[in-house]
Amino acid sequence: MLSLTLNLSSSMELRRFAKLLAQVDSTIPFIILAFFPEHKLIDVPSPNFQQMIEAYHAARDAGLKNIKLGNIGRFARTEKDYEILRELDVL
């Protein structure tokens, strides 16, 4: 298992990494976890719903096909949010 921390304030890093993985195998399972601010990074906010959806689209547009979002409770707040996530099949 590979764990990589990327800053979602710019999807460029994620897009570059996803494109590299897609070149190896576009069906590699790829999970984007919402960040939990803890300890020394307590001042860094968790990503919001829009940032997580943008990260999903960046990975998909880079060619990955098996993308899931994790720590959903950190960014999905409404039933509409969950409906969108179900439609994208990322749960």
Secondary structure, DSSP 8 states (H G I E B T S, - for coil): -------TTSHHHHHHHHHHHHHH-TTS-EEEE-----GGGTTS----HHHHHHHHHHHHHTT---EEEE-GGGT--SHHHHHHHHHHT--
